[in-house]
Amino acid sequence: MVEHDTREAYDAAAHTYAALFRDSLRDSPLDRMALAAFAEVVLAGGNGRVADLGCGPGHVTAHLRGLGLAAFGVDVSPVMVELARQAHPDLRFDVGSMAALDIADSELGGVLSRWSAIHVPPPELPAVLAELHRVLAPGGHLLLGFSATDGPSHPTRVFDHAVAPAYRWAPDHLSALLREAGLSEVARVVREPVPTDRRQFQEVHLLARKGALTG
């Protein structure tokens, strides 16, 4: 039911969302830095195939392709996927769920979930992280973008997302959940809020790695 409601909400907001955010990376140097580091470590692993989960109108998927990755997008909203296909006809975009990806085991060198896992209710997130672990190849990387809570005493908090119900996470708590799913934190980038931000939250990019096979 939650995913159905999220899909309908993003379908309704898709055209407005695309107009607002299609150029958002241009004014976000820290986001570009995190994406560049993600691309570099993925390519260094030898498998540049990457899924951009919650791809929206496809601008970040296109940015990843520009960084040399074989990137494709997945989004729960059919309207978002159609807008992405129109804007980037040379790229692949599929309608799909983070909880049940139509991707083979160990297929990907990287997974990007940039402000998409925030819509997963906390009790359901471990299963979603397990699904991301499943599709990553050994040694593959996950880059997870999210808004942070006020401190460790608040592992999760609902916040007033403009489109659909969403959750903030304490970075250390989310890192622990990743570790339980077999994904070890490699690095994190934290952007402090500035006075002009509508929401005074830290924004976090957390980079994690699936363990490599050992002989």
HELIX and SHEET records of a PDB file:
HELIX    1   1 VAL A    2  PHE A   21  1                                  20    
HELIX    2   2 SER A   24  ASP A   27  5                                   4    
HELIX    3   3 PRO A   29  ALA A   44  1                                  16    
HELIX    4   4 HIS A   59  GLY A   66  1                                   8    
HELIX    5   5 PRO A   78  ALA A   87  1                                  10    
HELIX    6   6 ALA A  117  HIS A  119  5                                   3    
HELIX    7   7 PRO A  122  GLU A  124  5                                   3    
HELIX    8   8 LEU A  125  VAL A  135  1                                  11    
HELIX    9   9 PRO A  171  GLU A  180  1                                  10    
SHEET    1   A 7 PHE A  93  VAL A  95  0                                        
SHEET    2   A 7 ALA A  70  ASP A  75  1                                        
SHEET    3   A 7 ARG A  49  LEU A  53  1                                        
SHEET    4   A 7 LEU A 108  ARG A 114  1                                        
SHEET    5   A 7 LEU A 136  SER A 147  1                                        
SHEET    6   A 7 GLU A 203  LYS A 210 -1                                        
SHEET    7   A 7 LEU A 183  ARG A 191 -1                                        
SHEET    1   B 2 THR A 156  PHE A 159  0                                        
SHEET    2   B 2 ALA A 166  TRP A 169 -1                                        
END                                                                             
